[in-house]
Amino acid sequence: MTKTTVRRPRLRDHAARTALTLLVALAPLQPHAQSVSGQLSNQTVIGGNIKRHADAVLSIMSYTTVPDVTTSSLSINNGATGNPGFGQTQLGGGFTLSRTFPLYMEGTIAYSRYDPTFVATDGADQRALPTKWNTFSGTVGIGWDFRLTNELVFRPILNGTLGRVSSDLRVGQTLINHVTDSNLQFLNNGYLDAYGYGGSLMLDWEHYRENYEIDAELRATDIYLRSFGGSAEAVQGSATAQQLSLWTRWRAPTGWHALDKPVRYVLEFAYSHYFGDSAGVLGFNDLTSLGVGLELDSSTYPIIITRTRAMVRYVFGRNVHGVSFGLAVSF
């Protein structure tokens, strides 16, 4: 969330103003290679059935259910092929209407891709089935600010999620024509829908002084995800998204001026730890992000965007590291 100094009205004191953040990966995260594969007979999935992978897809979807700079732009390569096995991008933001009516609202939309590989056999021939599962999801949250001090806010939030997982089986029909199992029907251009519900608890600290600003948010989230409907009723999954995250930001003037306002430098630290089904599904249990950037203030002029911030972040965890670029605007 973007805020201003004590010398100006804060954005949170103006209704319908919010901050949106878009993060785009410049370099993929490089984890320790772990293959994801299963085997299909002519009627069943051996050693790793579709239900288990549907659970895994919903576990991966859990990374996009809350605004989080450590996973907002994430790409993981398959060590054997060098091709991405997983990637996601998220756009989101949140705001409080005003101090007199402290209703908090947030929202995120996200896209992710998961590329498991299966081996199908009709009893005579075997063939690898390279699939592409695309996930689209949106999460909304509504909460209320309970002000503990002038700078510290306690914020409970109710969250709801809707999403869809669609499958694209990139293989010829020769082998598929011999297999009629509903699990494989899902792989062959099928889909399943998912919903989620839960909540978050947040502590938000805003410490503003004449020459610097400090923001810090500590957030605990617990959201249950479950699939419903879809093109193959036999393929269903569920997952629990449990996450504890800390986000901090320091802003101060650089000494430069632009658009009749000081240009600020921004330092950022974020840490996320994953519990439940989110833990370990991508090979790590936590991620740390270090960011640096610049912020341009355009509030002097009568335009919709009041602030623009560009950030470069280095993200790392167990066997994982990478660089991303982030862009945020405030209205």
ZADO-1210 file (C-alpha; in nm, 4 decimals, padded with zeros to 6 digits):
<atoms>
<atom x="00.0000" y="00.0000" z="00.0000" code="MET" pos="1"/>
<atom x="00.1365" y="00.3408" z="-00.0949" code="THR" pos="2"/>
<atom x="00.1181" y="00.6254" z="00.1584" code="LYS" pos="3"/>
<atom x="00.2313" y="00.9893" z="00.1684" code="THR" pos="4"/>
<atom x="00.4215" y="01.2005" z="00.4180" code="THR" pos="5"/>
<atom x="00.2742" y="01.3785" z="00.7191" code="VAL" pos="6"/>
<atom x="00.2857" y="01.7060" z="00.5286" code="ARG" pos="7"/>
<atom x="00.0060" y="01.5971" z="00.2938" code="ARG" pos="8"/>
<atom x="-00.3282" y="01.4158" z="00.3345" code="PRO" pos="9"/>
<atom x="-00.2753" y="01.0412" z="00.3236" code="ARG" pos="10"/>
<atom x="-00.4171" y="00.8399" z="00.0378" code="LEU" pos="11"/>
<atom x="-00.6052" y="00.6203" z="00.2809" code="ARG" pos="12"/>
<atom x="-00.8044" y="00.9248" z="00.3880" code="ASP" pos="13"/>
<atom x="-00.9551" y="00.9578" z="00.0414" code="HIS" pos="14"/>
<atom x="-01.2219" y="00.7137" z="-00.0754" code="ALA" pos="15"/>
<atom x="-01.1760" y="00.5071" z="-00.3895" code="ALA" pos="16"/>
<atom x="-00.7977" y="00.5581" z="-00.4040" code="ARG" pos="17"/>
<atom x="-00.5829" y="00.2503" z="-00.4220" code="THR" pos="18"/>
<atom x="-00.2455" y="00.1128" z="-00.5241" code="ALA" pos="19"/>
<atom x="-00.2002" y="-00.1484" z="-00.7951" code="LEU" pos="20"/>
<atom x="00.1162" y="-00.3489" z="-00.8378" code="THR" pos="21"/>
<atom x="00.2252" y="-00.5396" z="-01.1479" code="LEU" pos="22"/>
<atom x="00.5363" y="-00.7561" z="-01.1294" code="LEU" pos="23"/>
<atom x="00.7083" y="-00.8987" z="-01.4351" code="VAL" pos="24"/>
<atom x="00.9940" y="-01.1512" z="-01.4161" code="ALA" pos="25"/>
<atom x="01.3225" y="-01.0465" z="-01.5740" code="LEU" pos="26"/>
<atom x="01.5027" y="-01.3694" z="-01.4830" code="ALA" pos="27"/>
<atom x="01.3417" y="-01.6990" z="-01.3792" code="PRO" pos="28"/>
<atom x="01.3891" y="-01.8477" z="-01.0367" code="LEU" pos="29"/>
<atom x="01.6225" y="-02.1463" z="-01.0578" code="GLN" pos="30"/>
<atom x="01.5295" y="-02.4272" z="-00.8162" code="PRO" pos="31"/>
<atom x="01.6830" y="-02.7666" z="-00.7598" code="HIS" pos="32"/>
<atom x="01.5354" y="-02.9781" z="-01.0406" code="ALA" pos="33"/>
<atom x="01.2491" y="-03.2079" z="-00.9421" code="GLN" pos="34"/>
<atom x="01.0528" y="-03.3876" z="-01.2151" code="SER" pos="35"/>
<atom x="00.6757" y="-03.4197" z="-01.1987" code="VAL" pos="36"/>
<atom x="00.5478" y="-03.7262" z="-01.3811" code="SER" pos="37"/>
<atom x="00.2861" y="-04.0006" z="-01.3700" code="GLY" pos="38"/>
<atom x="00.1943" y="-04.3057" z="-01.5733" code="GLN" pos="39"/>
<atom x="-00.1318" y="-04.3880" z="-01.7476" code="LEU" pos="40"/>
<atom x="-00.2505" y="-04.7369" z="-01.8355" code="SER" pos="41"/>
<atom x="-00.5453" y="-04.7788" z="-02.0684" code="ASN" pos="42"/>
<atom x="-00.7861" y="-04.7259" z="-01.7785" code="GLN" pos="43"/>
<atom x="-00.5960" y="-04.5943" z="-01.4757" code="THR" pos="44"/>
<atom x="-00.3178" y="-04.3602" z="-01.3749" code="VAL" pos="45"/>
<atom x="-00.0317" y="-04.5518" z="-01.2154" code="ILE" pos="46"/>
<atom x="00.2082" y="-04.4065" z="-00.9587" code="GLY" pos="47"/>
<atom x="00.0722" y="-04.0522" z="-00.9680" code="GLY" pos="48"/>
<atom x="-00.2960" y="-04.0120" z="-01.0473" code="ASN" pos="49"/>
<atom x="-00.4716" y="-03.7061" z="-01.1789" code="ILE" pos="50"/>
<atom x="-00.6435" y="-03.6464" z="-00.8437" code="LYS" pos="51"/>
<atom x="-00.3037" y="-03.6040" z="-00.6780" code="ARG" pos="52"/>
<atom x="-00.1938" y="-03.3612" z="-00.9469" code="HIS" pos="53"/>
<atom x="-00.5236" y="-03.1722" z="-00.9224" code="ALA" pos="54"/>
<atom x="-00.4455" y="-03.1272" z="-00.5512" code="ASP" pos="55"/>
<atom x="-00.1000" y="-03.0033" z="-00.6531" code="ALA" pos="56"/>
<atom x="-00.2463" y="-02.7508" z="-00.8977" code="VAL" pos="57"/>
<atom x="-00.4740" y="-02.6103" z="-00.6270" code="LEU" pos="58"/>
<atom x="-00.1770" y="-02.5994" z="-00.3900" code="SER" pos="59"/>
<atom x="00.0072" y="-02.3943" z="-00.6518" code="ILE" pos="60"/>
<atom x="-00.2998" y="-02.1724" z="-00.6936" code="MET" pos="61"/>
<atom x="-00.2720" y="-02.0955" z="-00.3219" code="SER" pos="62"/>
<atom x="00.0395" y="-01.8861" z="-00.3938" code="TYR" pos="63"/>
<atom x="-00.1795" y="-01.6341" z="-00.5798" code="THR" pos="64"/>
<atom x="-00.4559" y="-01.5938" z="-00.3217" code="THR" pos="65"/>
<atom x="-00.2985" y="-01.3012" z="-00.1328" code="VAL" pos="66"/>
<atom x="-00.0941" y="-00.9971" z="-00.2449" code="PRO" pos="67"/>
<atom x="00.2663" y="-01.1084" z="-00.1950" code="ASP" pos="68"/>
<atom x="00.5718" y="-00.9579" z="-00.3659" code="VAL" pos="69"/>
<atom x="00.7775" y="-01.2758" z="-00.3157" code="THR" pos="70"/>
<atom x="00.5511" y="-01.4841" z="-00.5438" code="THR" pos="71"/>
<atom x="00.3730" y="-01.2206" z="-00.7526" code="SER" pos="72"/>
<atom x="00.6087" y="-01.3008" z="-01.0384" code="SER" pos="73"/>
<atom x="00.7515" y="-01.6504" z="-01.0227" code="LEU" pos="74"/>
<atom x="00.8988" y="-01.8793" z="-01.2870" code="SER" pos="75"/>
<atom x="01.0586" y="-02.2170" z="-01.2212" code="ILE" pos="76"/>
<atom x="01.2548" y="-02.4123" z="-01.4800" code="ASN" pos="77"/>
<atom x="01.2555" y="-02.7877" z="-01.5270" code="ASN" pos="78"/>
<atom x="01.6182" y="-02.8838" z="-01.4760" code="GLY" pos="79"/>
<atom x="01.6007" y="-03.1657" z="-01.7311" code="ALA" pos="80"/>
<atom x="01.4637" y="-02.9659" z="-02.0240" code="THR" pos="81"/>
<atom x="01.5281" y="-02.6026" z="-01.9341" code="GLY" pos="82"/>
<atom x="01.1632" y="-02.5263" z="-02.0119" code="ASN" pos="83"/>
<atom x="00.9438" y="-02.3618" z="-01.7490" code="PRO" pos="84"/>
<atom x="00.7641" y="-02.6167" z="-01.5338" code="GLY" pos="85"/>
<atom x="00.5773" y="-02.3458" z="-01.3454" code="PHE" pos="86"/>
<atom x="00.5217" y="-01.9735" z="-01.3840" code="GLY" pos="87"/>
<atom x="00.2814" y="-01.7127" z="-01.2466" code="GLN" pos="88"/>
<atom x="00.2038" y="-01.3417" z="-01.2596" code="THR" pos="89"/>
<atom x="-00.0229" y="-01.1457" z="-01.0270" code="GLN" pos="90"/>
<atom x="-00.1860" y="-00.8012" z="-01.0319" code="LEU" pos="91"/>
<atom x="-00.3360" y="-00.6727" z="-00.7099" code="GLY" pos="92"/>
<atom x="-00.3877" y="-00.3955" z="-00.4588" code="GLY" pos="93"/>
<atom x="-00.5872" y="-00.2766" z="-00.1594" code="GLY" pos="94"/>
<atom x="-00.7038" y="00.0371" z="00.0194" code="PHE" pos="95"/>
<atom x="-00.8862" y="00.1728" z="00.3217" code="THR" pos="96"/>
<atom x="-01.1720" y="00.4130" z="00.2501" code="LEU" pos="97"/>
<atom x="-01.0990" y="00.6634" z="00.5282" code="SER" pos="98"/>
<atom x="-01.0149" y="00.6962" z="00.8947" code="ARG" pos="99"/>
<atom x="-01.3745" y="00.7852" z="00.9777" code="THR" pos="100"/>
<atom x="-01.5070" y="00.4817" z="00.7868" code="PHE" pos="101"/>
<atom x="-01.2113" y="00.2357" z="00.7927" code="PRO" pos="102"/>
<atom x="-01.3475" y="-00.0270" z="00.5543" code="LEU" pos="103"/>
<atom x="-01.0596" y="-00.2099" z="00.3887" code="TYR" pos="104"/>
<atom x="-01.0920" y="-00.3754" z="00.0466" code="MET" pos="105"/>
<atom x="-00.8388" y="-00.5678" z="-00.1604" code="GLU" pos="106"/>
<atom x="-00.8313" y="-00.7747" z="-00.4761" code="GLY" pos="107"/>
<atom x="-00.5908" y="-00.9770" z="-00.6896" code="THR" pos="108"/>
<atom x="-00.6089" y="-01.1473" z="-01.0268" code="ILE" pos="109"/>
<atom x="-00.3483" y="-01.4029" z="-01.1249" code="ALA" pos="110"/>
<atom x="-00.2408" y="-01.6418" z="-01.3980" code="TYR" pos="111"/>
<atom x="-00.0182" y="-01.9462" z="-01.3518" code="SER" pos="112"/>
<atom x="00.1022" y="-02.2322" z="-01.5669" code="ARG" pos="113"/>
<atom x="00.1947" y="-02.5841" z="-01.4520" code="TYR" pos="114"/>
<atom x="00.3490" y="-02.8378" z="-01.6926" code="ASP" pos="115"/>
<atom x="00.3344" y="-03.1954" z="-01.5595" code="PRO" pos="116"/>
<atom x="00.4276" y="-03.4864" z="-01.7872" code="THR" pos="117"/>
<atom x="00.2533" y="-03.8243" z="-01.7920" code="PHE" pos="118"/>
<atom x="00.3348" y="-04.1520" z="-01.9675" code="VAL" pos="119"/>
<atom x="00.0395" y="-04.3240" z="-02.1398" code="ALA" pos="120"/>
<atom x="00.0269" y="-04.6808" z="-02.2653" code="THR" pos="121"/>
<atom x="-00.2329" y="-04.8838" z="-02.4510" code="ASP" pos="122"/>
<atom x="-00.0625" y="-05.2122" z="-02.3582" code="GLY" pos="123"/>
<atom x="00.1798" y="-05.2093" z="-02.6493" code="ALA" pos="124"/>
<atom x="00.3109" y="-04.8568" z="-02.7021" code="ASP" pos="125"/>
<atom x="00.4111" y="-04.5918" z="-02.4532" code="GLN" pos="126"/>
<atom x="00.4142" y="-04.2197" z="-02.5155" code="ARG" pos="127"/>
<atom x="00.4926" y="-03.9155" z="-02.3066" code="ALA" pos="128"/>
<atom x="00.1982" y="-03.6777" z="-02.2646" code="LEU" pos="129"/>
<atom x="00.3361" y="-03.3241" z="-02.2114" code="PRO" pos="130"/>
<atom x="00.0425" y="-03.1317" z="-02.0669" code="THR" pos="131"/>
<atom x="-00.0071" y="-02.7651" z="-01.9943" code="LYS" pos="132"/>
<atom x="-00.2390" y="-02.6714" z="-01.7072" code="TRP" pos="133"/>
<atom x="-00.3325" y="-02.3017" z="-01.7075" code="ASN" pos="134"/>
<atom x="-00.4765" y="-02.1508" z="-01.3911" code="THR" pos="135"/>
<atom x="-00.6740" y="-01.8252" z="-01.3741" code="PHE" pos="136"/>
<atom x="-00.7849" y="-01.6994" z="-01.0337" code="SER" pos="137"/>
<atom x="-00.9224" y="-01.3937" z="-00.8607" code="GLY" pos="138"/>
<atom x="-00.9335" y="-01.3169" z="-00.4889" code="THR" pos="139"/>
<atom x="-01.1225" y="-01.0441" z="-00.3051" code="VAL" pos="140"/>
<atom x="-01.0974" y="-00.9394" z="00.0554" code="GLY" pos="141"/>
<atom x="-01.2990" y="-00.7134" z="00.2835" code="ILE" pos="142"/>
<atom x="-01.1879" y="-00.6060" z="00.6275" code="GLY" pos="143"/>
<atom x="-01.2077" y="-00.3411" z="00.8956" code="TRP" pos="144"/>
<atom x="-00.9331" y="-00.1301" z="01.0535" code="ASP" pos="145"/>
<atom x="-00.9167" y="-00.1266" z="01.4332" code="PHE" pos="146"/>
<atom x="-00.6739" y="00.1486" z="01.5268" code="ARG" pos="147"/>
<atom x="-00.4599" y="00.0457" z="01.8253" code="LEU" pos="148"/>
<atom x="-00.2461" y="00.3615" z="01.8211" code="THR" pos="149"/>
<atom x="-00.2121" y="00.6568" z="01.5880" code="ASN" pos="150"/>
<atom x="00.0359" y="00.4530" z="01.3796" code="GLU" pos="151"/>
<atom x="-00.0679" y="00.0899" z="01.4363" code="LEU" pos="152"/>
<atom x="-00.3761" y="-00.0786" z="01.2884" code="VAL" pos="153"/>
<atom x="-00.5164" y="-00.4285" z="01.3497" code="PHE" pos="154"/>
<atom x="-00.7026" y="-00.5497" z="01.0404" code="ARG" pos="155"/>
<atom x="-00.9079" y="-00.8738" z="01.0155" code="PRO" pos="156"/>
<atom x="-00.9964" y="-00.9634" z="00.6550" code="ILE" pos="157"/>
<atom x="-01.2445" y="-01.2085" z="00.5006" code="LEU" pos="158"/>
<atom x="-01.1217" y="-01.3585" z="00.1719" code="ASN" pos="159"/>
<atom x="-01.2943" y="-01.5363" z="-00.1148" code="GLY" pos="160"/>
<atom x="-01.1389" y="-01.6912" z="-00.4269" code="THR" pos="161"/>
<atom x="-01.2655" y="-01.8189" z="-00.7630" code="LEU" pos="162"/>
<atom x="-01.0480" y="-01.9863" z="-01.0224" code="GLY" pos="163"/>
<atom x="-01.0314" y="-02.2233" z="-01.3177" code="ARG" pos="164"/>
<atom x="-00.7745" y="-02.4846" z="-01.4180" code="VAL" pos="165"/>
<atom x="-00.7785" y="-02.5763" z="-01.7879" code="SER" pos="166"/>
<atom x="-00.5753" y="-02.8538" z="-01.9480" code="SER" pos="167"/>
<atom x="-00.4238" y="-02.8639" z="-02.2958" code="ASP" pos="168"/>
<atom x="-00.2975" y="-03.2086" z="-02.3959" code="LEU" pos="169"/>
<atom x="-00.0401" y="-03.1553" z="-02.6647" code="ARG" pos="170"/>
<atom x="-00.0389" y="-03.5007" z="-02.8213" code="VAL" pos="171"/>
<atom x="-00.1916" y="-03.6678" z="-03.1276" code="GLY" pos="172"/>
<atom x="-00.5177" y="-03.8588" z="-03.1104" code="GLN" pos="173"/>
<atom x="-00.3688" y="-04.2007" z="-03.2030" code="THR" pos="174"/>
<atom x="-00.3128" y="-04.3113" z="-02.8461" code="LEU" pos="175"/>
<atom x="-00.5970" y="-04.1058" z="-02.6979" code="ILE" pos="176"/>
<atom x="-00.8523" y="-04.2923" z="-02.9099" code="ASN" pos="177"/>
<atom x="-00.7638" y="-04.6115" z="-02.7210" code="HIS" pos="178"/>
<atom x="-00.8114" y="-04.4533" z="-02.3796" code="VAL" pos="179"/>
<atom x="-01.1521" y="-04.3504" z="-02.2466" code="THR" pos="180"/>
<atom x="-01.0755" y="-04.2972" z="-01.8788" code="ASP" pos="181"/>
<atom x="-01.2370" y="-03.9786" z="-01.7435" code="SER" pos="182"/>
<atom x="-00.9056" y="-03.8704" z="-01.5927" code="ASN" pos="183"/>
<atom x="-00.7511" y="-03.8645" z="-01.9385" code="LEU" pos="184"/>
<atom x="-01.0564" y="-03.6836" z="-02.0703" code="GLN" pos="185"/>
<atom x="-00.9680" y="-03.4069" z="-01.8282" code="PHE" pos="186"/>
<atom x="-00.6114" y="-03.3952" z="-01.9616" code="LEU" pos="187"/>
<atom x="-00.7446" y="-03.3685" z="-02.3173" code="ASN" pos="188"/>
<atom x="-00.8607" y="-03.0036" z="-02.3168" code="ASN" pos="189"/>
<atom x="-01.0590" y="-03.0418" z="-01.9941" code="GLY" pos="190"/>
<atom x="-01.1056" y="-02.8008" z="-01.7053" code="TYR" pos="191"/>
<atom x="-01.2100" y="-02.7766" z="-01.3433" code="LEU" pos="192"/>
<atom x="-01.3323" y="-02.4776" z="-01.1424" code="ASP" pos="193"/>
<atom x="-01.2274" y="-02.3964" z="-00.7885" code="ALA" pos="194"/>
<atom x="-01.3503" y="-02.1802" z="-00.5049" code="TYR" pos="195"/>
<atom x="-01.1850" y="-02.0745" z="-00.1820" code="GLY" pos="196"/>
<atom x="-01.2818" y="-01.9115" z="00.1450" code="TYR" pos="197"/>
<atom x="-01.0973" y="-01.8046" z="00.4565" code="GLY" pos="198"/>
<atom x="-00.9419" y="-01.4992" z="00.6085" code="GLY" pos="199"/>
<atom x="-00.6376" y="-01.3030" z="00.7139" code="SER" pos="200"/>
<atom x="-00.5180" y="-01.1125" z="01.0181" code="LEU" pos="201"/>
<atom x="-00.2902" y="-00.8143" z="00.9620" code="MET" pos="202"/>
<atom x="-00.0931" y="-00.5643" z="01.1696" code="LEU" pos="203"/>
<atom x="-00.0196" y="-00.2465" z="00.9710" code="ASP" pos="204"/>
<atom x="00.2344" y="00.0044" z="01.1072" code="TRP" pos="205"/>
<atom x="00.2722" y="00.3492" z="00.9453" code="GLU" pos="206"/>
<atom x="00.5611" y="00.5544" z="01.0845" code="HIS" pos="207"/>
<atom x="00.5949" y="00.8873" z="00.9006" code="TYR" pos="208"/>
<atom x="00.8481" y="01.1581" z="00.9738" code="ARG" pos="209"/>
<atom x="00.9625" y="01.4714" z="00.7933" code="GLU" pos="210"/>
<atom x="01.2666" y="01.3094" z="00.6282" code="ASN" pos="211"/>
<atom x="01.1590" y="00.9463" z="00.5943" code="TYR" pos="212"/>
<atom x="00.8640" y="00.7065" z="00.5958" code="GLU" pos="213"/>
<atom x="00.8461" y="00.3490" z="00.7266" code="ILE" pos="214"/>
<atom x="00.5663" y="00.1037" z="00.6465" code="ASP" pos="215"/>
<atom x="00.5422" y="-00.2510" z="00.7827" code="ALA" pos="216"/>
<atom x="00.2753" y="-00.5202" z="00.7501" code="GLU" pos="217"/>
<atom x="00.2629" y="-00.8555" z="00.9285" code="LEU" pos="218"/>
<atom x="-00.0016" y="-01.0877" z="00.7806" code="ARG" pos="219"/>
<atom x="-00.1286" y="-01.4390" z="00.8557" code="ALA" pos="220"/>
<atom x="-00.3579" y="-01.6007" z="00.5960" code="THR" pos="221"/>
<atom x="-00.5606" y="-01.9244" z="00.5964" code="ASP" pos="222"/>
<atom x="-00.7723" y="-02.0044" z="00.2864" code="ILE" pos="223"/>
<atom x="-00.9290" y="-02.3391" z="00.1930" code="TYR" pos="224"/>
<atom x="-00.9485" y="-02.4196" z="-00.1802" code="LEU" pos="225"/>
<atom x="-01.1711" y="-02.6852" z="-00.3366" code="ARG" pos="226"/>
<atom x="-01.2593" y="-02.7726" z="-00.6950" code="SER" pos="227"/>
<atom x="-01.6137" y="-02.8107" z="-00.8263" code="PHE" pos="228"/>
<atom x="-01.7816" y="-02.8907" z="-01.1571" code="GLY" pos="229"/>
<atom x="-01.5576" y="-02.9131" z="-01.4583" code="GLY" pos="230"/>
<atom x="-01.5473" y="-03.1369" z="-01.7633" code="SER" pos="231"/>
<atom x="-01.4642" y="-03.4526" z="-01.5659" code="ALA" pos="232"/>
<atom x="-01.6442" y="-03.4926" z="-01.2352" code="GLU" pos="233"/>
<atom x="-01.4038" y="-03.7732" z="-01.1366" code="ALA" pos="234"/>
<atom x="-01.1178" y="-03.5246" z="-01.1257" code="VAL" pos="235"/>
<atom x="-01.1489" y="-03.3200" z="-00.8080" code="GLN" pos="236"/>
<atom x="-00.8957" y="-03.1623" z="-00.5768" code="GLY" pos="237"/>
<atom x="-00.8539" y="-02.9564" z="-00.2609" code="SER" pos="238"/>
<atom x="-00.5799" y="-02.7630" z="-00.0851" code="ALA" pos="239"/>
<atom x="-00.5224" y="-02.5335" z="00.2114" code="THR" pos="240"/>
<atom x="-00.3310" y="-02.2063" z="00.1698" code="ALA" pos="241"/>
<atom x="-00.1614" y="-02.1064" z="00.4936" code="GLN" pos="242"/>
<atom x="00.0941" y="-01.8268" z="00.4857" code="GLN" pos="243"/>
<atom x="00.2750" y="-01.5929" z="00.7259" code="LEU" pos="244"/>
<atom x="00.4344" y="-01.2884" z="00.5636" code="SER" pos="245"/>
<atom x="00.6230" y="-00.9767" z="00.6666" code="LEU" pos="246"/>
<atom x="00.6563" y="-00.6755" z="00.4360" code="TRP" pos="247"/>
<atom x="00.8512" y="-00.3554" z="00.5150" code="THR" pos="248"/>
<atom x="00.9361" y="-00.0425" z="00.3164" code="ARG" pos="249"/>
<atom x="01.1593" y="00.2627" z="00.3752" code="TRP" pos="250"/>
<atom x="01.1142" y="00.5801" z="00.1662" code="ARG" pos="251"/>
<atom x="01.3188" y="00.8988" z="00.1764" code="ALA" pos="252"/>
<atom x="01.4009" y="01.1921" z="-00.0568" code="PRO" pos="253"/>
<atom x="01.6945" y="01.1498" z="-00.2938" code="THR" pos="254"/>
<atom x="01.7601" y="01.5246" z="-00.3181" code="GLY" pos="255"/>
<atom x="01.6328" y="01.5264" z="-00.6762" code="TRP" pos="256"/>
<atom x="01.3092" y="01.6923" z="-00.7846" code="HIS" pos="257"/>
<atom x="01.0657" y="01.6170" z="-01.0657" code="ALA" pos="258"/>
<atom x="00.7113" y="01.7375" z="-01.1374" code="LEU" pos="259"/>
<atom x="00.7558" y="01.9927" z="-00.8546" code="ASP" pos="260"/>
<atom x="00.7962" y="01.7134" z="-00.5981" code="LYS" pos="261"/>
<atom x="01.0908" y="01.5309" z="-00.4397" code="PRO" pos="262"/>
<atom x="01.1966" y="01.2043" z="-00.6034" code="VAL" pos="263"/>
<atom x="01.2207" y="00.9335" z="-00.3358" code="ARG" pos="264"/>
<atom x="01.4347" y="00.6244" z="-00.3154" code="TYR" pos="265"/>
<atom x="01.2649" y="00.3101" z="-00.1841" code="VAL" pos="266"/>
<atom x="01.4121" y="00.0154" z="00.0064" code="LEU" pos="267"/>
<atom x="01.1993" y="-00.2946" z="00.0602" code="GLU" pos="268"/>
<atom x="01.2228" y="-00.6212" z="00.2540" code="PHE" pos="269"/>
<atom x="00.9670" y="-00.9037" z="00.2417" code="ALA" pos="270"/>
<atom x="00.9577" y="-01.2559" z="00.3833" code="TYR" pos="271"/>
<atom x="00.6922" y="-01.5253" z="00.3371" code="SER" pos="272"/>
<atom x="00.6685" y="-01.8647" z="00.5068" code="HIS" pos="273"/>
<atom x="00.4264" y="-02.1265" z="00.3735" code="TYR" pos="274"/>
<atom x="00.2355" y="-02.3850" z="00.5745" code="PHE" pos="275"/>
<atom x="-00.0242" y="-02.6485" z="00.4906" code="GLY" pos="276"/>
<atom x="-00.0446" y="-02.7707" z="00.1312" code="ASP" pos="277"/>
<atom x="00.1542" y="-02.4694" z="00.0069" code="SER" pos="278"/>
<atom x="00.4643" y="-02.5837" z="00.1951" code="ALA" pos="279"/>
<atom x="00.7148" y="-02.7638" z="-00.0228" code="GLY" pos="280"/>
<atom x="00.4935" y="-02.8037" z="-00.3302" code="VAL" pos="281"/>
<atom x="00.7473" y="-02.6035" z="-00.5348" code="LEU" pos="282"/>
<atom x="01.0487" y="-02.7279" z="-00.3386" code="GLY" pos="283"/>
<atom x="01.0696" y="-02.4487" z="-00.0773" code="PHE" pos="284"/>
<atom x="00.8897" y="-02.3435" z="00.2405" code="ASN" pos="285"/>
<atom x="00.9848" y="-01.9747" z="00.2461" code="ASP" pos="286"/>
<atom x="01.0974" y="-01.6909" z="00.0200" code="LEU" pos="287"/>
<atom x="01.2794" y="-01.3660" z="00.0931" code="THR" pos="288"/>
<atom x="01.2718" y="-01.0546" z="-00.1260" code="SER" pos="289"/>
<atom x="01.5094" y="-00.7549" z="-00.1201" code="LEU" pos="290"/>
<atom x="01.4056" y="-00.4549" z="-00.3303" code="GLY" pos="291"/>
<atom x="01.5331" y="-00.1136" z="-00.4322" code="VAL" pos="292"/>
<atom x="01.3631" y="00.1485" z="-00.6476" code="GLY" pos="293"/>
<atom x="01.2551" y="00.5056" z="-00.7142" code="LEU" pos="294"/>
<atom x="00.9201" y="00.6789" z="-00.6619" code="GLU" pos="295"/>
<atom x="00.7855" y="00.9718" z="-00.8651" code="LEU" pos="296"/>
<atom x="00.5168" y="01.1973" z="-00.7131" code="ASP" pos="297"/>
<atom x="00.2757" y="01.3550" z="-00.9633" code="SER" pos="298"/>
<atom x="00.0100" y="01.4690" z="-00.7128" code="SER" pos="299"/>
<atom x="00.0715" y="01.8384" z="-00.7925" code="THR" pos="300"/>
<atom x="-00.0901" y="01.7937" z="-01.1333" code="TYR" pos="301"/>
<atom x="-00.4589" y="01.7111" z="-01.2033" code="PRO" pos="302"/>
<atom x="-00.4064" y="01.3546" z="-01.3268" code="ILE" pos="303"/>
<atom x="-00.5496" y="01.0280" z="-01.1995" code="ILE" pos="304"/>
<atom x="-00.2171" y="00.8704" z="-01.1019" code="ILE" pos="305"/>
<atom x="-00.0607" y="01.0437" z="-00.8011" code="THR" pos="306"/>
<atom x="00.2484" y="00.8269" z="-00.7548" code="ARG" pos="307"/>
<atom x="00.4493" y="00.5858" z="-00.9693" code="THR" pos="308"/>
<atom x="00.7073" y="00.3500" z="-00.8233" code="ARG" pos="309"/>
<atom x="00.9536" y="00.1212" z="-01.0046" code="ALA" pos="310"/>
<atom x="01.1259" y="-00.1588" z="-00.8098" code="MET" pos="311"/>
<atom x="01.3912" y="-00.4202" z="-00.8796" code="VAL" pos="312"/>
<atom x="01.3737" y="-00.7198" z="-00.6454" code="ARG" pos="313"/>
<atom x="01.6057" y="-01.0095" z="-00.5733" code="TYR" pos="314"/>
<atom x="01.4111" y="-01.3142" z="-00.4513" code="VAL" pos="315"/>
<atom x="01.5709" y="-01.6169" z="-00.2905" code="PHE" pos="316"/>
<atom x="01.4917" y="-01.9257" z="-00.0858" code="GLY" pos="317"/>
<atom x="01.5991" y="-02.2893" z="-00.0523" code="ARG" pos="318"/>
<atom x="01.7550" y="-02.3811" z="-00.3919" code="ASN" pos="319"/>
<atom x="01.5735" y="-02.0805" z="-00.5437" code="VAL" pos="320"/>
<atom x="01.6908" y="-01.7379" z="-00.6580" code="HIS" pos="321"/>
<atom x="01.5962" y="-01.4825" z="-00.9205" code="GLY" pos="322"/>
<atom x="01.5344" y="-01.1194" z="-01.0135" code="VAL" pos="323"/>
<atom x="01.2060" y="-00.9413" z="-01.0925" code="SER" pos="324"/>
<atom x="01.0887" y="-00.5930" z="-01.1888" code="PHE" pos="325"/>
<atom x="00.7865" y="-00.4331" z="-01.0234" code="GLY" pos="326"/>
<atom x="00.5753" y="-00.1328" z="-01.1162" code="LEU" pos="327"/>
<atom x="00.3140" y="00.0250" z="-00.8860" code="ALA" pos="328"/>
<atom x="00.0820" y="00.3232" z="-00.9195" code="VAL" pos="329"/>
<atom x="-00.1417" y="00.5061" z="-00.6718" code="SER" pos="330"/>
<atom x="-00.4679" y="00.6817" z="-00.7510" code="PHE" pos="331"/>
</atoms>
